[in-house]
Amino acid sequence: MARANHFGVGLFFVGSVAAMAWATASSAPVARPWMNMSLSPDQRAALVLKAMTQDEKFRLIRADFGQPSQGRAMPSGALTSAGYLPALARLGLPALQETDAGLGVAKADKSGGATSLPSGLATAASFDPQIAYAGGAMIGGEARKKGFNVMLVGGVDLERDPRNGRNFEYAGEDPLLAGTIAGNAVRGVQDQKVIATVKHYALNALETGRNTLSAQIDEPAARESDLLAFEIAIGIGHPGSVMCAYNRFNAVYACENDWLLNSVLKRDWGYPGYVMSDWGAVHSAGKSALAGLDQESAGEVFDPAVYFDQPLRAAIASGEVPQSRVDDMVRRILRSMFAVGVIDQPAKAAPIDFAADGEVALRAEEAGAVLLRNEHGLLPLSGSLKSIALIGGHADKGVLSGGGSSVVYPPAGNAVPGMSPDGWPGPRVYQPSAPLEAISRRLPGKVQFNDGHDTAAATQLASHADVAVVFVEQWDAESFDRPNMVLPDNQDALVTAVAKANPHTIVVLENNGPVNMPWLDQTSAVLEAWYPGARGGEAITRLLFGEVAPSGRLPLTWPKDESQLPRAQIPGAGLASIGVPPQGQPADTVDYRIEGADVGYRWFQRQNIEPLFPFGYGLTYTNFGYSKLQAKWENGKLTVAFDVTNRGTRDGIDVPQIYLTLPGEKHTRRLAGWSRITLKKGATQHVEIIADPHILAEFDATEKNWRRPGGSYHIQLGHSATSFESDTSVDLPAATFSARRSHASP
């Protein structure tokens, strides 16, 4: 979800009976046949609905802001969070307590802090659904133990521009990868009896002007890219809720877009849960309800009016909205409450094992950090080094987090307090996991630190060290985009000077995503650490010293510079409070018809552009080779088989990737599957990958269905979207499929 001010947002239930004073015309107990757990969620929801008064129904379709704001007191019973609905005691329904966000329980500084996962891009870079699931289960478990039962987890918007301020919350540029990673994270959260909400539906790919910006795209392109990512995530994770976005979609606001919510989500995908709004994304009562919005979020603070109260009651009275629509809204919310388990197993406060949860964050960062460069095998570092110069990035204190509604406050507090901006979308938070401390434990007395503010002093320190490690950082956040890909605060000059002084210079990036690298050829090694999470300093150190092998692969294409992007500029991008003045006025529209479904690596292929680093790229401390590639079509499935051999001298992890190209000259190759495997040195493993059926078809705008072209499909096996070891082809029969694909339903 997104926010227009400095508060976080989320949805959750806690069983506080005291917070029900508003409740109903009668406090007399009622029979509760819906508490029979042998009934289906649909049956139970129908029974509750039948027993509800109109006031109870209207209480369930709008959430209040769960913290003090603009002179308003915090609702009684709320947990200082994103959203709150009081319990319906008469019916035995717990309160909804909603919390941000995808990297951990956000804004939890008043309740003892929480554990932060590394950025969503790090999890996506692991190419590991199990890592995504474990991270979701960990943050969902912490949410539950803090009393929450709704968590705004599941960012699926594709990375269409590396300057987007919220890329770190998402899962990259490819719909199959993003949908798989987000779907498994959602599954992990909901297995903790916490409702997750896939977001931001849809095409919320820029922050500049996000409340009014219209994403312009043709239906086939949308269906084959961003909407496909949502469809896959929903099919895997079965989220209790989907959050509609701020932006407009083809000129219509997402939260009142009948085509997005009713036609695609609820009809074609058979989605049975409820649609909640983003905070401040509702613009109407009747139109939004008829278009498929089921619940308004914190309208008393963020919307011009609380549309799903008196305005919607008036729309019903006038006949604009039938009562049956309100009943459907309520039924969907109740169904998700029963399906996920928040009614039968209410959330309640419990101790949190932060040490164990930190291990989950550690493993995620180790799996998702990407080694971009390693000249002459400088890495892994040797324990026999006599001296290391650590420079910049507050590496003596901690590691950087992204900003906005998703920021997670660590239990030990912000390691570097007081940095700008003071207000939204700050504060800037550093997780207290210092690389300096972790590296010094490996090399006691041999590590010296310089903060990098004085380039001459940093260069002097580096010139006398065996190795120099420069930490560079780029703080980005919700509600703004960068106007360019340049590292802030003259860090390029710092890296250039240090690399000139010491030929053994390593750069560690803590950032939102791709940046320009004018110094790349002068450095020996570069590690993309993203925003590294609660145990980031330790994870980076373990990777640098080879205690774990780097295994991350880029979940996005890394351009050489802005000129390679579909849109060279973002009108209005910037944020004055961090010293980046906005560049003009935000645009009214953004034209995604330029690249259409050819997002990221597919755009680069179509334009015949060579990026700095391709999608899927990543080095490790050994090397892998592939052989015996075969492909067969059998029983309606395309299976690709091959052998992987670790040809190096160290154990390692590989991510072989399968790409395919549909018949016809117009198509670009697309990721069809992958496998993440661990191999000892010299070992060989046979691998079989079933190509995802979504990737074998294209959407027919005329017939409004999916079509698998008959003919020869080109299959490539490789290390990235541009590096292949072998290829083959296989003939597939033509087929047509309805747009109404039932796999998205639980």
C-alpha positions in Angstrom: 0.0 0.0 0.0 1.0 3.6 -0.1 0.7 6.7 2.0 0.6 10.4 1.4 2.0 11.4 4.8 4.4 10.0 7.4 2.3 7.3 8.8 2.3 3.6 8.0 -0.8 1.6 7.0 -2.1 -2.0 7.4 -5.1 -4.1 8.4 -5.5 -6.3 11.4 -7.8 -8.1 13.9 -7.4 -8.3 17.7 -10.0 -9.8 20.0 -10.7 -6.8 22.2 -14.3 -7.0 23.4 -14.0 -3.7 25.1 -13.8 -1.8 21.8 -17.3 -2.7 20.7 -19.3 0.0 22.4 -20.5 1.3 19.1 -21.8 -2.1 18.1 -25.4 -3.0 17.6 -29.0 -2.3 18.6 -28.9 -5.3 20.9 -26.2 -6.7 23.1 -28.1 -10.0 23.7 -26.1 -13.1 22.8 -27.0 -14.8 19.5 -26.5 -18.3 18.4 -23.3 -18.6 16.3 -23.6 -21.5 13.9 -20.8 -19.9 11.9 -18.3 -21.0 14.6 -18.7 -24.6 13.3 -15.2 -25.2 11.9 -16.4 -28.1 9.8 -18.2 -25.7 7.5 -16.5 -24.0 4.5 -15.4 -20.3 4.7 -18.2 -19.5 2.3 -20.8 -21.2 4.4 -19.6 -19.6 7.5 -19.5 -16.1 5.9 -23.1 -16.6 4.7 -24.3 -17.5 8.1 -22.7 -14.4 9.7 -24.0 -12.1 7.0 -27.6 -13.4 7.6 -27.3 -12.4 11.2 -25.8 -8.9 10.7 -27.5 -5.6 11.1 -27.0 -2.9 8.5 -24.9 -0.9 10.9 -22.7 -3.9 11.5 -22.2 -4.4 7.8 -21.2 -0.8 7.3 -18.8 -1.0 10.2 -17.0 -3.9 8.5 -16.5 -2.1 5.1 -14.4 0.7 6.4 -11.3 0.8 8.5 -10.2 3.6 10.7 -6.6 4.9 10.9 -5.0 3.0 13.8 -3.0 5.9 15.3 -3.4 9.5 16.3 -3.4 11.9 13.4 -4.3 15.5 12.6 -5.7 16.2 16.0 -7.7 12.9 16.1 -7.2 10.6 19.0 -6.2 7.0 18.3 -9.2 4.7 18.2 -9.8 2.9 21.4 -8.4 -0.6 21.1 -6.1 0.2 18.2 -2.4 -0.8 18.3 -0.9 2.4 16.8 -0.8 1.1 13.3 -2.1 1.5 9.8 -5.7 0.5 10.3 -8.3 -0.7 12.8 -11.8 -2.0 12.8 -13.4 -2.7 16.3 -14.6 -6.1 17.2 -18.2 -7.2 16.6 -18.7 -8.7 20.0 -22.3 -9.7 19.4 -21.2 -11.9 16.6 -18.0 -13.2 18.2 -15.8 -11.5 15.5 -12.4 -10.1 16.6 -11.2 -6.6 15.8 -9.1 -6.1 12.7 -5.7 -4.7 13.4 -3.8 -3.8 10.3 0.0 -3.3 10.0 2.4 -2.4 7.3 4.3 -3.9 5.5 6.3 -6.3 3.3 9.7 -6.2 5.1 8.5 -6.6 8.7 6.1 -5.0 11.2 6.5 -1.4 10.4 6.3 1.6 12.8 6.6 -0.8 15.8 9.1 1.3 17.7 6.5 1.8 20.5 6.0 -1.9 20.9 9.6 -3.0 21.1 10.6 -2.9 17.5 10.6 -5.7 14.9 12.9 -7.7 12.6 13.5 -6.3 9.1 14.0 -8.5 6.1 16.3 -7.2 3.4 14.6 -5.4 0.6 12.1 -7.2 -1.6 14.6 -7.1 -4.4 17.1 -9.1 -2.3 14.5 -11.8 -1.7 13.6 -11.8 -5.4 17.4 -12.0 -6.2 17.5 -15.3 -4.3 15.3 -16.8 -7.0 14.2 -19.0 -4.1 10.5 -19.5 -3.2 11.5 -21.1 0.1 13.5 -18.0 1.1 10.4 -15.9 0.3 8.1 -18.2 2.2 10.4 -18.2 5.3 10.6 -14.4 5.3 6.8 -14.1 5.0 6.3 -16.6 7.8 8.8 -14.7 10.0 7.3 -11.3 9.6 3.8 -12.7 9.8 4.7 -14.5 13.0 6.0 -11.2 14.5 2.9 -9.4 13.4 0.7 -12.0 15.1 2.7 -11.9 18.3 2.2 -8.1 18.4 -1.6 -8.6 18.1 -2.1 -7.9 14.4 -4.1 -10.1 12.1 -3.8 -8.2 8.8 -0.4 -7.4 7.2 0.0 -5.3 4.0 2.4 -7.8 2.4 2.7 -8.7 -1.2 4.2 -6.0 -3.4 3.9 -7.2 -7.0 4.2 -4.1 -9.2 6.9 -4.7 -11.8 10.0 -2.6 -11.9 9.6 -0.6 -15.0 12.0 2.2 -14.0 15.1 1.9 -11.7 14.4 5.4 -10.4 11.1 4.4 -8.8 11.3 5.1 -5.0 9.5 1.9 -4.0 11.3 -0.7 -6.1 12.9 -2.0 -2.9 9.5 -3.2 -1.8 8.8 -5.2 -4.9 10.2 -8.2 -6.6 11.8 -7.1 -9.9 10.8 -6.8 -13.5 9.8 -10.3 -14.6 6.1 -11.4 -14.0 6.9 -15.0 -13.4 9.7 -14.3 -10.9 7.8 -11.4 -9.2 4.6 -13.4 -8.9 6.3 -16.5 -7.6 8.3 -14.6 -5.0 5.4 -12.4 -3.8 3.0 -15.3 -3.8 5.2 -17.4 -1.6 5.8 -14.5 0.8 2.0 -14.1 1.1 1.6 -17.8 1.7 4.2 -17.6 4.5 2.3 -14.7 6.2 -1.1 -16.3 6.0 0.2 -19.6 7.4 0.6 -17.6 10.6 -3.2 -16.8 10.6 -2.6 -13.3 9.4 -4.4 -11.9 6.3 -2.0 -10.7 3.6 -2.9 -8.2 0.9 -1.3 -8.3 -2.6 -0.6 -4.8 -3.8 -0.7 -2.2 -5.4 -3.2 -3.3 -8.0 -2.2 -2.2 -10.7 0.6 -0.5 -12.6 1.7 1.5 -9.6 5.2 1.7 -11.0 6.1 5.3 -10.2 5.7 7.5 -7.1 5.9 10.9 -8.7 2.3 12.2 -9.0 1.1 8.8 -7.9 -2.3 10.0 -6.7 -3.4 11.1 -10.2 -0.9 9.6 -12.6 -2.6 7.5 -15.3 -0.8 4.4 -16.5 -1.6 4.0 -20.2 -1.2 0.5 -21.5 -3.0 -1.9 -23.9 -4.9 -4.8 -22.6 -2.7 -7.6 -24.0 0.4 -5.9 -22.7 -1.1 -5.5 -19.3 -2.3 -9.1 -19.2 1.1 -10.4 -20.1 3.1 -8.3 -17.7 2.0 -6.6 -14.5 -1.4 -8.3 -14.4 0.2 -11.6 -15.0 2.5 -11.0 -12.0 -0.6 -10.4 -9.8 -2.4 -13.4 -11.2 0.5 -15.7 -10.4 1.0 -14.2 -6.9 -2.7 -14.7 -6.2 -2.7 -18.2 -7.5 0.2 -19.2 -5.2 -0.6 -17.2 -2.1 -4.4 -17.0 -2.1 -4.2 -13.6 -0.3 -7.2 -12.7 1.8 -7.2 -9.2 0.3 -6.0 -7.3 -2.8 -5.2 -3.6 -2.4 -6.2 -1.3 -5.2 -3.6 1.4 -6.0 -3.6 5.2 -6.0 -2.9 5.7 -9.6 -5.3 5.7 -12.5 -5.3 2.8 -15.0 -6.1 4.0 -18.5 -7.5 7.2 -17.1 -9.8 5.5 -14.5 -8.8 5.4 -10.8 -7.7 1.9 -9.8 -10.1 1.8 -6.9 -13.1 2.6 -9.1 -11.9 0.7 -12.1 -14.6 -1.9 -13.0 -12.4 -3.6 -15.6 -9.5 -4.2 -13.1 -11.6 -5.1 -10.1 -14.7 -6.9 -11.4 -13.8 -8.1 -14.9 -10.2 -9.2 -14.4 -9.7 -9.9 -10.7 -13.1 -11.2 -9.6 -14.5 -12.7 -12.8 -11.6 -13.9 -14.9 -9.3 -14.9 -12.0 -12.2 -16.1 -9.8 -10.8 -14.2 -6.8 -13.0 -14.8 -3.7 -11.4 -12.4 -1.2 -11.9 -8.7 -0.7 -10.5 -5.5 -2.3 -9.2 -2.9 0.2 -8.2 0.5 -0.9 -4.9 2.1 -0.4 -4.8 4.9 2.1 -6.2 7.9 0.3 -7.1 6.1 -2.9 -10.9 6.4 -2.8 -12.7 9.1 -4.8 -16.3 8.0 -4.7 -19.0 6.0 -2.9 -21.3 4.4 -5.4 -18.9 4.2 -8.3 -16.2 2.6 -6.2 -18.6 0.1 -4.7 -20.1 -0.9 -8.1 -16.6 -1.2 -9.6 -15.6 -3.8 -7.0 -14.0 -2.0 -4.0 -15.0 -3.8 -0.9 -13.4 -1.9 2.0 -12.3 1.7 2.4 -9.1 2.3 4.4 -8.7 5.1 6.9 -11.0 7.4 4.9 -11.5 9.7 7.8 -7.8 10.8 7.6 -6.8 10.1 4.0 -9.8 10.5 1.7 -11.9 13.6 1.1 -14.8 11.9 2.8 -15.6 8.6 4.5 -17.3 7.3 1.4 -18.3 3.9 2.7 -20.5 5.4 5.4 -23.1 8.1 4.8 -22.4 8.6 1.1 -22.7 4.9 0.4 -25.9 4.6 2.5 -27.3 7.4 0.4 -26.3 5.6 -2.8 -28.2 2.6 -1.5 -31.3 4.6 -0.6 -31.3 6.2 -4.0 -31.1 2.9 -5.8 -27.7 3.7 -7.3 -26.1 0.7 -5.4 -28.2 -2.4 -4.6 -28.1 -3.8 -1.1 -26.8 -7.0 -2.6 -23.6 -5.3 -3.5 -23.0 -4.2 0.1 -23.8 -7.8 1.2 -21.2 -9.1 -1.2 -18.6 -6.7 0.1 -19.2 -7.9 3.7 -19.3 -11.6 2.7 -15.9 -11.3 1.0 -14.3 -9.8 4.1 -15.9 -12.4 6.3 -14.8 -15.2 4.0 -11.2 -14.1 4.2 -11.4 -13.9 8.0 -12.6 -17.5 8.2 -10.3 -18.8 5.4 -7.1 -17.4 6.9 -8.0 -18.4 10.5 -8.1 -15.0 12.2 -11.5 -15.8 13.8 -10.8 -19.3 15.0 -7.3 -18.5 16.2 -7.3 -14.8 17.2 -4.0 -13.0 17.4 -2.6 -12.3 20.8 0.5 -10.8 22.3 3.4 -13.3 22.8 7.2 -13.1 23.2 9.3 -12.7 20.1 12.5 -14.6 19.6 14.4 -11.8 17.8 17.6 -13.9 17.6 15.9 -16.7 15.7 14.0 -14.2 13.5 17.3 -12.4 12.7 18.6 -15.7 11.4 15.8 -15.7 8.8 16.8 -12.1 7.7 20.5 -13.2 7.6 19.8 -16.1 5.3 17.6 -13.9 3.0 20.4 -11.4 2.6 23.0 -14.1 2.0 20.9 -15.7 -0.6 19.9 -12.4 -2.3 23.1 -10.3 -2.4 24.5 -10.2 -5.9 28.2 -10.3 -6.7 28.5 -8.1 -9.8 32.3 -8.0 -10.2 35.3 -10.0 -8.9 38.4 -9.2 -10.9 41.4 -11.6 -10.4 39.6 -13.5 -7.7 40.0 -10.8 -5.0 37.0 -12.2 -3.2 36.7 -14.1 -1.0 39.0 -12.2 1.3 41.7 -14.1 3.1 41.9 -14.3 6.9 45.6 -13.6 6.6 45.2 -10.0 5.4 47.2 -7.5 7.4 45.0 -4.5 7.0 41.6 -3.4 5.7 40.3 0.1 5.2 36.5 0.4 5.6 35.1 3.6 4.2 31.7 5.3 4.1 28.1 4.3 4.3 28.0 4.5 8.1 29.5 1.1 8.1 30.7 1.7 11.7 27.1 1.9 12.9 24.8 -0.2 10.7 23.1 -0.8 7.3 20.6 1.3 5.5 16.8 0.7 5.1 14.4 2.2 2.6 11.9 4.8 3.7 8.1 5.3 3.8 5.4 3.1 5.2 7.5 -0.1 5.0 10.3 1.0 7.3 10.9 -1.4 10.2 12.3 0.0 13.5 14.8 -2.4 15.0 14.4 -3.5 18.7 17.8 -1.8 19.5 16.7 1.5 17.9 17.9 3.4 14.9 21.6 3.0 14.6 22.1 6.5 13.0 19.3 8.8 14.2 18.7 12.4 13.2 19.3 12.2 9.5 17.1 14.1 7.0 14.3 14.2 6.2 12.7 14.9 9.6 9.2 14.3 8.2 7.6 11.9 5.7 8.9 9.8 4.1 11.5 9.6 6.8 13.0 9.0 9.2 16.0 7.4 7.6 16.5 4.2 9.6 19.7 2.1 9.9 19.6 -1.4 11.2 22.2 -1.8 14.0 24.3 -4.5 12.3 27.6 -2.8 11.7 29.9 -4.2 9.0 32.9 -2.7 10.9 32.1 -4.8 13.9 31.5 -8.0 11.9 34.7 -7.6 9.9 36.8 -6.7 12.9 35.8 -10.0 14.5 37.5 -11.8 11.6 40.6 -9.5 11.7 41.0 -8.1 15.2 43.1 -5.0 15.2 43.5 -4.9 11.5 40.5 -2.8 10.4 40.3 0.9 10.3 37.3 3.0 9.4 36.9 6.4 7.7 33.4 7.9 7.2 34.2 9.1 3.7 33.2 12.7 4.2 36.9 13.8 3.7 37.9 12.2 0.4 41.6 13.0 1.0 41.6 11.3 4.4 39.8 8.3 3.0 42.2 8.0 0.1 45.2 8.3 2.5 43.8 5.4 4.7 43.1 3.3 1.6 46.6 3.7 0.2 48.2 2.0 3.2 45.8 -1.0 3.4 45.9 -4.4 1.8 42.3 -4.0 0.7 39.8 -1.1 0.7 36.1 -1.7 1.1 33.9 1.3 0.2 30.3 1.3 1.3 28.1 3.5 -0.8 24.4 4.2 -0.2 21.3 5.5 -1.8 18.3 6.2 0.4 15.0 6.0 -1.5 11.5 5.9 -0.2 7.8 5.9 -0.9 6.3 9.0 -2.4 9.3 10.2 -4.6 11.4 9.0 -7.5 15.0 9.9 -8.3 15.4 12.1 -11.4 18.5 10.1 -12.4 20.6 7.1 -11.5 23.5 9.0 -10.0 24.7 8.1 -6.5 24.1 11.1 -4.1 26.6 13.1 -2.0 29.6 12.8 -4.4 30.1 9.1 -3.7 31.2 8.5 -7.2 34.2 10.8 -6.7 34.9 9.0 -3.4 35.0 5.6 -5.0 37.1 6.8 -7.9 39.7 8.4 -5.6 39.9 5.3 -3.3 40.2 2.9 -6.3 43.0 5.0 -7.7 44.8 4.9 -4.4 44.3 1.1 -3.9 44.0 -1.3 -6.8 42.3 -3.8 -4.4 39.1 -1.8 -3.9 35.8 -3.5 -3.2 32.5 -1.6 -3.4 29.4 -2.6 -1.4 26.2 -1.1 -2.5 23.3 -0.4 -0.1 20.6 0.9 -2.4 17.2 0.8 -4.0 18.4 -0.5 -7.3 20.5 0.2 -10.3 22.8 3.2 -10.2 25.4 4.6 -12.7 28.9 3.2 -12.1 31.4 5.5 -13.8 34.1 3.9 -11.6 33.3 0.2 -12.3 36.3 -0.6 -14.4 38.6 0.8 -11.8 37.4 -1.4 -9.0 38.3 -5.0 -8.2 34.9 -6.2 -6.9 31.3 -5.0 -6.5 28.7 -6.5 -4.2 25.1 -5.5 -4.5 23.7 -5.8 -1.0 20.4 -3.9 -1.6 18.9 -2.7 1.8 20.4 -5.6 3.8 18.0 -6.0 6.7 18.4 -6.7 10.4 21.5 -8.8 10.1 23.0 -7.1 7.0 26.4 -6.3 8.4 27.0 -9.9 9.4 25.7 -11.2 6.0 27.9 -8.9 4.0 30.9 -10.0 6.0 30.2 -13.7 5.6 29.9 -13.2 1.8 33.1 -11.1 1.6 35.1 -13.8 3.5 33.6 -16.7 1.7 31.9 -18.2 4.7 28.8 -18.4 2.4 29.0 -18.3 -1.4 27.3 -15.4 -3.2 24.3 -16.8 -5.0 22.0 -13.9 -5.8 21.0 -13.2 -9.4 19.7 -9.8 -10.6 15.9 -9.7 -10.6 16.1 -6.7 -12.9 18.2 -5.3 -15.8 20.9 -2.9 -14.8 21.1 -0.2 -17.4 24.4 1.6 -18.2 22.5 4.9 -17.8 19.1 6.6 -18.1 19.4 6.9 -21.9 18.8 3.1 -22.2 15.4 3.3 -20.5 12.0 3.5 -22.3 11.5 6.9 -20.8 14.7 9.0 -20.2 13.0 11.4 -17.8 10.4 11.3 -15.0 8.7 14.7 -15.0 8.6 16.1 -11.5 10.9 13.5 -9.9 12.8 14.5 -6.8 12.5 15.4 -3.2 13.5 18.8 -1.9 14.0 17.7 1.8 16.9 15.4 0.8 18.5 17.9 -1.5 17.1 16.7 -4.8 14.7 19.4 -6.1 11.8 18.1 -8.1 12.4 18.4 -11.8 9.4 20.4 -13.0 5.7 19.3 -12.6 4.6 15.7 -12.5 3.0 14.4 -15.7 -0.7 13.4 -15.9 0.1 10.2 -17.7 2.9 7.7 -18.2 2.9 5.8 -21.5 3.7 2.1 -20.8 2.6 1.3 -24.4 6.2 2.1 -25.3 7.5 -1.2 -24.0 4.2 -2.8 -23.3 4.8 -6.4 -22.1 8.5 -6.2 -23.0 9.5 -5.0 -19.6 13.2 -5.0 -18.6 15.3 -7.6 -20.3 12.7 -8.0 -23.0 12.9 -4.3 -23.8 16.7 -4.4 -24.1 16.4 -7.4 -26.4 13.8 -5.8 -28.6 15.9 -2.6 -28.9 19.1 -4.5 -29.3 20.7 -2.7 -26.3 23.5 -4.1 -24.2 22.9 -3.3 -20.5 25.6 -2.9 -17.9 24.4 -6.2 -16.2 21.6 -8.4 -17.6 18.6 -9.8 -15.7 19.5 -13.1 -14.0 23.2 -12.1 -13.8 25.4 -12.9 -10.7 28.8 -14.2 -10.0 29.9 -16.7 -7.3 33.2 -18.2 -6.1 33.1 -21.1 -8.5 31.7 -21.7 -12.0 29.0 -24.0 -13.4 28.5 -25.6 -16.8 25.4 -27.1 -18.5 25.1 -30.1 -20.8 22.6 -32.6 -22.2 19.8 -30.1 -22.8 16.5 -31.7 -23.9 13.0 -30.5 -24.2 9.8 -32.5 -24.6 6.1 -31.8 -24.8 4.1 -34.5 -23.0 0.7 -34.6 -21.3 0.2 -30.9 -21.9 3.5 -29.9 -20.2 6.8 -28.6 -21.5 9.6 -30.2 -19.6 13.2 -29.0 -20.0 16.0 -31.3 -18.7 19.8 -30.8 -18.5 22.8 -31.5 -16.3 24.6 -28.9 -14.1 28.2 -29.4 -13.2 30.2 -27.5 -10.7 33.5 -27.0 -12.6 35.3 -25.0 -10.0 37.2 -25.7 -6.8 34.7 -24.6 -4.3 31.2 -25.7 -3.3 28.5 -23.3 -4.5 24.9 -22.5 -5.5 23.7 -22.0 -9.1 20.6 -20.7 -10.6 20.2 -22.1 -14.2 17.5 -20.3 -16.1 15.3 -21.4 -19.0 14.1 -18.8 -21.5 11.7 -19.5 -24.4 10.6 -17.6 -27.4 7.2 -18.1 -28.9 6.9 -18.7 -32.7 6.9 -15.6 -34.8 9.3 -12.7 -35.3 7.5 -10.3 -33.0 8.2 -12.1 -29.8 11.1 -11.6 -27.3 12.4 -14.3 -25.1 10.8 -14.7 -21.7 11.8 -16.5 -18.5 10.0 -19.8 -18.3 11.5 -21.4 -15.3 14.6 -21.8 -13.1 16.1 -24.0 -10.5 18.3 -23.0 -7.5 20.7 -25.9 -6.7 23.6 -26.4 -4.3 26.5 -28.4 -5.7 29.8 -29.5 -4.2 32.9 -29.0 -6.3 33.2 -31.4 -9.2 29.6 -32.7 -8.7 27.0 -33.0 -11.4 23.2 -32.9 -10.9 20.4 -33.7 -13.3 17.7 -31.0 -13.4 14.2 -31.0 -14.8 12.2 -27.8 -15.1 8.5 -27.6 -16.1 7.9 -24.4 -18.1 5.3 -22.3 -16.5 2.1 -22.5 -18.7 1.4 -18.8 -18.4 4.6 -18.1 -20.4 3.6 -20.3 -23.3 0.6 -18.2 -24.3 -0.2 -14.6 -25.5 -3.4 -12.7 -24.9 -5.7 -12.1 -27.9 -7.2 -8.7 -27.7 -9.9 -9.5 -30.3 -11.1 -12.8 -28.9 -10.5 -11.8 -25.3 -8.8 -15.0 -24.5 -5.4 -16.6 -24.2 -3.8 -18.3 -27.2 -0.9 -20.7 -27.4 0.5 -20.4 -31.0 1.2 -23.6 -32.7 4.8 -24.1 -34.0 8.4 -24.2 -32.9 9.3 -22.8 -29.5 13.0 -21.8 -29.1 14.4 -22.8 -25.7 17.6 -21.4 -24.3 19.5 -22.5 -21.2 21.8 -20.1 -19.6 23.2 -18.0 -16.7 21.2 -14.9 -17.4 18.9 -13.3 -20.0 21.8 -12.8 -22.3 24.3 -15.6 -21.5 23.4 -19.0 -22.9 25.3 -22.3 -23.0 22.9 -24.3 -25.2 19.6 -24.1 -27.0 17.0 -26.4 -28.6 13.5 -26.2 -30.0 10.2 -28.1 -29.5 7.0 -28.1 -31.5 3.8 -27.3 -29.5 0.2 -27.6 -30.7 -2.0 -24.5 -30.9 -4.6 -24.1 -28.2 -7.0 -21.5 -26.9 -7.8 -20.8 -23.3 -10.5 -18.8 -21.6 -9.4 -15.6 -19.8 -11.4 -17.1 -16.9 -8.6 -19.1 -15.4 -9.7 -20.8 -12.2 -6.2 -21.4 -10.7 -6.3 -18.1 -8.8 -9.1 -19.3 -6.5 -8.4 -21.1 -3.3 
